[in-house]
Amino acid sequence: MATFPALKTGAVAQYGSSRTRGFSTQVFRFLDGGEQRFQDYGAPLRRWTIRLSLLDEAELNALESFFKSQGGQAESFAFPDPWDGTVYANCSFASDQLATQYGGQAAGMASVTVKENRS
């Protein structure tokens, strides 16, 4: 299985990136105003917004190549959590678009969202 590419420093994210966890709950509302709630899954799903700056051309190309090889959000890959180092084996990109910007030598920028999938 493919793994999200690290920068030359070994990091997969930089300052300004964020991580969230989400739960899924089904709510059924009845005519009398009552509600019944069901949890769709027991554990939260994680989502990381990765913001990268001051990338050189090789780092930006590696990220773009990886994104293309995954077919955007079509394929799954392993993603190491930048906060605690845990590797989540079933992740994918949240969008079919990768935001990149070439700003000169070692001044490239990228932003991408990675999401954990249920197996």
C-alpha positions in Angstrom: 0.0 0.0 0.0 1.2 3.5 -0.8 2.2 5.9 2.0 1.7 9.7 2.0 5.0 11.4 1.0 7.1 13.1 3.6 9.0 16.3 3.1 12.8 16.3 3.0 12.7 17.0 6.8 10.7 13.8 7.3 7.5 15.7 8.3 4.2 15.2 6.5 2.7 18.5 7.7 3.8 22.0 8.8 2.5 24.6 11.2 -1.0 25.7 10.3 -2.3 22.2 9.6 -5.2 20.9 11.5 -6.8 17.7 12.6 -10.5 16.9 13.4 -12.5 13.9 14.5 -16.1 13.4 13.5 -18.9 11.2 14.7 -22.0 10.1 12.7 -25.4 9.9 14.3 -28.7 9.1 12.7 -31.7 11.1 14.2 -35.2 9.9 13.6 -37.9 12.5 14.4 -41.4 11.3 15.1 -44.8 13.1 14.6 -45.2 13.6 18.3 -41.9 15.6 18.5 -39.9 12.7 20.0 -36.5 11.7 18.7 -34.5 8.5 18.6 -30.8 8.5 17.9 -28.4 5.8 16.6 -24.7 5.9 16.3 -23.5 4.9 12.8 -20.1 3.8 13.9 -18.4 3.5 17.3 -15.1 5.3 16.7 -14.6 8.7 15.3 -13.3 9.3 11.8 -10.2 11.5 11.5 -9.6 14.3 9.0 -6.4 16.2 8.5 -6.0 19.5 6.6 -2.4 19.6 5.5 -0.9 23.0 4.7 2.6 23.1 3.3 4.7 26.1 2.4 8.3 26.8 1.4 8.4 23.6 -0.7 11.1 23.1 -3.3 10.2 21.8 -6.7 11.1 18.2 -5.9 8.8 18.2 -2.8 5.9 19.8 -4.7 6.4 17.3 -7.6 6.5 14.4 -5.2 3.1 15.5 -3.7 1.6 16.1 -7.1 2.8 12.7 -8.4 1.4 10.9 -5.4 -1.9 12.7 -5.8 -2.1 11.7 -9.4 -1.1 8.0 -8.7 -4.0 7.8 -6.2 -6.5 9.1 -8.7 -7.5 11.9 -6.4 -9.9 10.5 -3.9 -10.2 7.1 -5.7 -7.5 5.1 -3.9 -6.6 4.4 -0.3 -3.1 4.9 1.2 -1.4 4.9 4.6 -1.1 8.3 6.4 1.1 8.9 9.4 -0.6 11.3 11.9 1.7 14.3 12.2 0.6 14.8 15.9 1.2 11.4 17.4 2.9 9.3 14.7 0.1 6.7 14.4 -0.1 5.3 10.9 -3.7 5.0 9.7 -3.8 2.4 6.9 -7.1 3.3 5.2 -7.1 6.9 4.2 -7.8 8.8 1.0 -7.9 12.4 -0.3 -11.1 14.2 0.5 -11.2 15.9 -2.9 -10.3 15.3 -6.5 -8.5 18.7 -6.6 -5.0 19.5 -5.2 -4.3 23.1 -4.5 -0.6 23.9 -5.3 1.2 27.1 -6.1 4.7 27.5 -7.5 6.2 30.8 -6.1 9.8 30.6 -7.1 12.8 28.6 -5.7 11.8 26.8 -2.5 8.6 28.9 -2.3 6.0 26.4 -3.4 2.8 25.9 -1.4 0.2 23.2 -1.2 -3.0 22.4 0.7 -4.8 19.1 0.8 -7.3 17.3 3.1 -6.8 13.6 4.0 -9.6 11.6 5.5 -9.8 8.3 7.3 -12.1 5.7 5.8 -14.1 2.9 7.4 -13.2 -0.5 6.1 
